[in-house]
Amino acid sequence: MRIIKVNLSISRLKICEIKWWHWLSNLLLVQILAACSQVSSSPPATKVSGESKDEIVLAFSWEDFDDKGFDPTMGWNYYGPPLFQSTLLRRNEDLELVNDLAQNYTISSDRKIWTFKIREDVRFSDDQPLTAEDVAYTFNQTKESGGLVDLSALDKAVVKGNYEVELHLKQPRITFINQIANLGIVPKHAHNKNYFRNPIGSGPYRLVQWNPGEQIIAEANPYYYGTPANIKRLVILLTLEDASLAAAKAGRVDVAHIPPSLAIQQITGMNLYAHKSDGHAGLMLPYIPNTGTREKLIEILHSNYALFAYAQGETTTGVVLHHGLRNVALPAITLQFASLGELFDGSVLIEKVFNYPGLGDATVQAALRSDVPLLLGIVFFSATFVFIGNTLADLSYQIIDPRIRFGKSA
């Protein structure tokens, strides 16, 4: 049963077993995979078969983790629940926080101590029990590892019993609950420098095979404490976006993650689903740093030649216009004309982020397809912008500051 060609993710189907809500910004689609046995009362536009399937093949671009592995203490899925591990809390299909490993938790009156009582029936995929020792070890190790997970608010994790642990914060921070809900618990007895390649966890799936740059194979964890997975085996092909679409057209995959720009193509036997996910992206725009222009102008206004101009009857406005601005303008001109090239580069980024057709998409597609002539043309065009900006800045220097004109002495 070949089912889905996916744009962003699938909306409002019942979530069955695959708990990986935030793989690559918009991979909420994998939660529901059409192997789920029921469809909600508000189905998507095209009907999905309710048949169950033991194995599915998925095509995703997973470079972000393909070289880093699957260690939560170093950042594996730091922005969402991991696939091979469990978390104390998790978010349900409505993005509400609910208990996972935790049976319940309390927060002290000063909001610095979070006390968790965890389930006693949880076992890792190597059939070893999960205890408070593992929870405390995970949080303390993550804090010391210096990975992608920010636990700077955590002071220490303390074991209070076999199935009770306390998280001590340096200061109250209610948003710390997000880190709690995202950090997968690792086994203290099996966590080592090679763990990222051979993860052991208590999540719904366990890693069977990993060929970096090629594929990941996962099978249902027989010791999972939650609802057993209907989909017993996942074959995840690590492909680029174009290759994912090609695999879908060839009938080699059941689910393909593709960008919106390719979603207009129809594939026989596959349905396209769109979902308003909670994925988000940040965009930092260029800005002019503080170069001390104000301080420089104040210094000039108190210099000897400014005092001499005042003594000759010059006003403050005249001193600023004739002496101050020329001295402070050079750094500002340098920054402004240097930003001319960034206007071109920034347009490329914005077009790709917001899916606008233009040079941004052309650049990415040329890189994916190894289109060297097109890449060279784009690079040359960008370099021309930078050259023009630097040239205009150099010419402006000579107009503003006579001391640096060619052929003139200082």
N, C-alpha and C positions, 0 to 999 in steps of 0.2 A: 504494500500500500504506500504509494508515493503521494505526499500530502501537500507540502507547503513551500511556496516561494515567499520569503519574508522581507518586508520593508523595515519596520522598526520592531514590532512585537505584536503578539496576538492579544486581542482585547476581550475580556469578560468571559472567557471559558473557565471552567473550574480547574483549579490548580491541583494536579495529582501528586507528583512526587519529586520533580526535579527542582531543587531549591537553589537556584543560582540567579537571583533577580537582577544582578547588575554587572554582568560580565564585561561588556565593552560599551558602556554608556547607554546603549539602547537594546540590550539583549534580554529584556524581560520576556521576550517571545518564548524562551526555552522553558519557562515555567510550565507551560500548558501543553506543548507538543501534542499533536492530534491523537496520540495514543490514549488520551484520557477517555474514560468510558462514558462520560456524560457531557452534555452541552447545556449551557445556561439558557434561561428563558429569553435572553436577548443575544442571539447568535450573530456572528459576523455575516457579511453579505453572501458569502458562498458557504455551502453546507460542507461540514467535515464529517467523515465517516466515524462512527463510534467504535469501530473494531479496535481491539488491542493488538499491539505488535511487540514481540519480545526484543527485537533489535531495530534500531534506527541509525541512519547515517546522517550526520550533520556536517555542513561546510561552514566554517567560521574563520575569520582572520584573527588569530590569537597570538600575535607576535609579542604582545605585552607580557605574557606569562610563559611563552614558549622557551625563553632563555633563563627565566628566573625560577621556574619550578613552582611548587605548591606548598610552601612553608608560610603559614599565616603570621608567624612571628616576624617575618621579613617583608610582609606586605601582600601575600597572596590574597586576592579579593578583599583588599582592605576597605573597599567601599560597598561591600555587599556580602551576604552569607556565602561561605565557600561550599564547594561541591563534596569534598571528601571529609570535611570536619563539621562539627556541630558548634553552635554558639549558645551562650546562656539565655539570650533572648533572640527573637527573630521577628520579622515583619510578615504578616499574613497577606493574602491577596488584596486586601484593602489598605495595605501599608500601615496597619496598626501593629504596635508592639505587643507580642504575646510571649508566654514562656516557651522555652525550648528545652535546654538542659535544666534550667531552673524550675523548681516546683513553686517557689515564691521568693520574694526578696523584700527587704525593708531598708529604709534610709534613716540614719540617726538624726536627732533634732538639729544638730549643727550642719547636717547635710554633707559631712565629710566621710562617713563610713557607710558603705553599701554592703549589706549582709545577704548572701545568697544561700539558700538550701537547694541542693541539686538532686536530681533523680538518682535512685539507687539501682536502677535496672539497666543502666547504659554500659555498653561494652565497646571497646575499639574493634577495628576490623581484624586485629590479631587475637581476638577473644579475651583480651585483658580488661578488667573493670576500669571505668573512668571514675576517679575520686576527686575530692577537693585538692589533693596534692597536684593533680594535673592542671586544674584550673589556676591555682596560685602560681605554679611554675610557668604556665603560658603567659600570664600577665606580667610577671616579673622579668621573664626572659625577653618578652617583646619590648618592655621598657628599656632594657639594657642593650638590645640588639642594634638600635639606631637605624631600623628599617623605615618603611613607608608609613607605618602606623604611629600616629602621634599619641603617646601615652604620657606626655609631659605633666599632665595633671595628677597622675598616679604617684603616690608616695611608696606604697608597697601593697602586696597581696598577702594575706595571712590566713593560714589554715586553722580553723576552729574545731574541726571534727572531720570524720571520714567523708561526710557529705555536706559540710558547711564551710564557707569561705568568706572572708571579709576583704573588701577593696577599700583601702585608705587613701583618700585624696588629700593633696596639699591644701586645697581650698575648695569651697563648694562650687560645683559645676554640673548643673542638671543636664547639659548636653553630652556629658560623658556617657550617657546611656546609649548614644549612637555607636561609640567605640565598643561598648559591651555587646551590642547586637551584631557587630560585624566581625569580631575577633574569633576565629575558629580555635577550638581547644585542641592542643597537641598532647600526646602521651609523654610524660616525663621519662619513662623507661626506654622509649625508642627515639627520642628526639636527639639528633646529632647533625653533623655537618653534611651528611648525605640525605637528610630527611626530605629536602626539597625535591629529590628525584624519586624517592620511594615513600610517599606520605602514608601514614597510618592514622586513621581518624574514626570518628563515630558518625559520620554523615551518611546520607542515603546511598552513596556509591563509593566504591574503592577503585583505586587505579590499578589496572592490569598491565598496560603497556604504554610506553611513551617514546615515540620516535621524534626527537626535536625537529621542527620544521616540516614534519610530514603528517603525523596523526597521533591521537590520544585515544586509548580504549579504556572504558570504565565499565564495571559491572555492578549490579546491585549488591549492597553490603548485606550479607546474610545475618549479621548481628545488629542491624539497625533497629532501634527501639520504636521508631515511628511506624506509620502505615507502609507496608512493603511496596516497593516500586513496581508498577505494572510493566514498565519498560525495563527489561532485565539487562540490556547491554547497549552501550552508547559507543559509536565509532565517530570520532570528531576529526574531520579532515581540516588541517591547518592550511588554508588556502588564501590567496588574495581575492579581492572582490570580484574581479573579472573571472577568475578561475572558479569561484563559487557559482557564478551565474552559468558558466559553461558546464559545470558538473550537473547543475539542475536541469539544463536543457538536454544533457545526455542521459538523464534518468539514473544517475549514480547516487543521488542523495535524496533523503526524505525532507530535510529542512535545510534551507540556505539563507544565510544572512547577507543581504545585499544593500547597497546604499540607495537612498531615494532617487538618485539620478538614473539608476538602472531599473527602477521599479515599474517603469512604463511598459516594459517588455512582458508579453504574455507567454506562458509556458504551458503546453498541453498537459493536463493531468495534475497540475499544481495550482493551488489557490494562494492569493496574495492577501496578507493581513496587515493592517496598520493599527497601531496602538499608541495612545497618548501616555507614554511612560513617564516615570519620574527621573529619567536620565537628564543630566544637565552638563553644561560645559561652561568654562570660564574663558573670557577673552580679555587680555590685558593690552590696552592701547599704549602706544609710545607717548612719552611725556618729556618735558624739558626739566632736567634736574636742577636743583638749587646750586648755581655756580658762584654765588656770592656777589651777584650784580648789585644788590641794594647796598651791601657793605662796601663794595668798591666805590659806588657813587658817593656815599657818605665820606669816605676817605679823601676822595678828590675835592669835595666841597670844603674840606678843612686843610687842603694842601697849601703850600706857600704861594703858588701862582694864582690859586683861587682867592686867597686873602689879598694879593696884590690887585686882582681885578675888582674886588670889593672896594679897595682903597681908591681906585680910579673912578668909582661911581657906578660900576656894573651892578645890576640887580641879580638876585638869586636865580631868576628865570634865565637871564642871559648867561650866567656862569654854567647852569645846567645844560643849556642848549649848545653853547659854543665850546665848552671844555669837558663837561661831564659825559654827555652822551657819546662823544667820539671815543672816549677812553673805555667805556663799558660796553660798547656795541659789538666789539670784535668777537667775544665768546658767544654772544647771542646769535650773531650772523653765522658763525661756524655751526652751531646747533641747528639753526633753521634750514640752511642749505644742505646740511648732512641728512636732514629728514626728507629731502626731496626723493631720494631713492627709497625711503621707507614707505612713501605713498604708494609706490608700485608694489613693493613687497607686501604691504598691509592689505592691499586690494586682493592679492592672491590668497592670503589667509582668510579674509572675510568671505570671499566667494566660496571657498571650500567649506568653511564652518556653516554658513547659512545656505549652502546648496544653490548659489547663484551661478548660472552658466557664464564662463569667461576664462580668463587666463589661469585662475586658480585651478579649476577643474582640468584645463588643458595641461597644466604643469604636472598634476598628479597622474593623470592618465598617461602622459608621455613617459614619466618615470616608471610606472607599472609595466608599460609596453616596451621599455628600452628604446624609445624613439629618440635617438641621439640628435638628429638634425633639429627636431622641434625643441628639444631641451637646450641645445646650443643657441638657438634663436632667442629663446626666452631669457637665458642667462645674459646674452649679449645686450638685449634690450634693457634688462635691469641694470647691467653695468654702465650702459650709456646714461641712464638716469643719474647714477652716482657720480659719474665723470662730469656731467653738466652741472650738478649741484656744487661739486668741489671747485670747478672752474669759476662759476659765478661768485662763490665765496672769496676766492683769491682776487678776482677783479674788484670786488667790493672793498677789500682791505685797502687797496691803493687809493680809493676815493675817500674813504673815511679817515684813514690815518696817513698823512703825507710822509711820515717817517719811513714807511716801508715801500715807497714807490721805487721802481727800478731806476737806477742811475742817480738816485738822490741820496745824499748823506743824511744821517740821523740828526 
